[in-house]
């Protein structure tokens, strides 16, 4: 799905710039499209990794209205705008205008694909999007990857991550220390 999102973002970014009044060179337009792709994908991954699945689901299934007021969209707009200034040397006014117009259009298009019944859009789903959090096969797959497939609910996860209570030391502090040691390899 990452390739599909990347292609969608780049295509939407190029369409947006070709329809705008901004006078950008082909090289600048390609740079903007690359930065758009990076910002949108990183923004979506960030939300997934922070556990904001319900926020993403609301964003992508709630329709195009209100996108500009959505906090996820605002984060991505700010990230994109800042990257346009730092990486491409665009003015903050131009970068803000491009990001503010482009990101809602891109995410609206992505949301339309997620909601679509068209078989051509079957790769755009919330489950597939969840896989962006490391290609782990959705949120359940990510948890399984971290815990090694632990069973037994939260207790099983804690036991799997810490190696069991006898190895974790006494109390919550020992569990946290053992978890940090085990998870450090994954980070």
Buried (B, 14 or more C-beta within 10 A) or exposed (E): BBEBBBEBBBBBBBBBBEEBEBEBEEEBBBBBBBBBBBBBBBBBBBBBEEEBBEBBBBBBEEEEEEBEEBEBBBBBBBBBBBBBBEBBEBEEEBBBBBBBBBBBBBBBBBBBBBBEEEEEBEEBBBEBBBBBBBEBBBBEBBEBBBBEEBEEEEEEBBBBBBBEBEEBBEEEEBBEEBBEEBEEEEE
